[in-house]
Amino acid sequence: MSFENTILVVSASIAGCITMIGCFITFQYAKSRKNKLIFLFSINWLCQSMFWVFVALAHFNYSILLMQIAIIPQCFGVACFVIFLELISSENVNSLRFSILTIITFFLLFFTFYHGELVIIPGYGVHNAGLVRFFQIIFSPVPY
C-alpha cells in the first residue's frame, strides 16, 4: 500500500467516523424530541457514513465492486437530504426537483454499474472516471 493510498483510506475512514457521530447525535435528538424531520436527517448521515466506509474499503482492497456499492447509500442519503430540505421550507416535496434528482440518480447508477467507468490506479486506489465522475459531481452537492 502506497502513501497516497494510505492517506485515502485514512481520510475516508475519518469521514465515515465523523458522519457516524453526526448520525448518532441527530438520531438521539430526533428521538428525544420525537421529531420525524430530524430523524430523516439522521438517516442522511447514516447513509453518508456507509458511503465513506465503503469508499475506504474500496481504496484499501482496490475493489471496483465496493466502490460501486458505495454509490447506493449515497443515493439514498442525498434523497433523504433533499426531502429534508424541501420539508423545512414548505409542507410538501417539490415533485419537479425530486424528479430531476431521480433522473440524475438513475444516470449515476447506470454509468456506475453498467457502463463500468471506474478505474483502478495502482498505488492510489479506485476512482471514478468519465461520465460517472461527471454525474457524481452534479449529484454530490445536489443542484438547489
C-alpha positions, 0 to 999 in steps of 0.5 A, a space after each residue: 500500500 502506497 502513501 497516497 493510498 494510505 492517506 485515502 483510506 485514512 481520510 475516508 475512514 475519518 469521514 465515515 467516523 465523523 458522519 457516524 457521530 453526526 448520525 448518532 447525535 441527530 438520531 438521539 435528538 430526533 428521538 428525544 424530541 420525537 421529531 420525524 424531520 430530524 430523524 430523516 436527517 439522521 438517516 442522511 448521515 447514516 447513509 453518508 457514513 456507509 458511503 465513506 466506509 465503503 469508499 475506504 474499503 474500496 481504496 484499501 482492497 482496490 475493489 471496483 465492486 465496493 466502490 460501486 456499492 458505495 454509490 447506493 447509500 449515497 443515493 439514498 442519503 442525498 434523497 433523504 437530504 433533499 426531502 429534508 430540505 424541501 420539508 423545512 421550507 414548505 409542507 410538501 416535496 417539490 415533485 419537479 426537483 425530486 424528479 430531476 434528482 431521480 433522473 440524475 440518480 438513475 444516470 449515476 447508477 447506470 454509468 456506475 454499474 453498467 457502463 463500468 467507468 471506474 478505474 483502478 490506479 495502482 498505488 492510489 486506489 479506485 476512482 471514478 472516471 468519465 461520465 460517472 465522475 461527471 454525474 457524481 459531481 452534479 449529484 454530490 452537492 445536489 443542484 438547489 
